[in-house]
């Protein structure tokens, strides 16, 4: 799988837009990040639950690994693009997208007026 394949899967989900966060592409639905690509374009990330993560790790250990640190313990799951196959990545991405859509849309901060 290439970074473009990963991007295509994300952007095929209804209401998804591509943005950027901390120097790398991210994918948002309902104004929430549910997936991203690392800056080196060799790894993607899907934001799923720890329980869902464990299923993907058990069934597809070559393709998926927990993201480093607390993010990984919280369910953020790296996708090794060189070893990834479309169907499992699409399934993980769908779960991440569904979770983003299920949460209330975050409020945007009102811009404060400059002081005179």
PyMOL commands that set and color helices and strands:
alter all, ss='L'
color gray80, all
select helices_A, chain A and resi 3-11+50-59+69-73+81-83+86-102
alter helices_A, ss='H'
color red, helices_A
select strands_A, chain A and resi 17-21+24-29+32-37+43-47+64-66+76-80
alter strands_A, ss='S'
color yellow, strands_A
deselect
rebuild
show_as cartoon
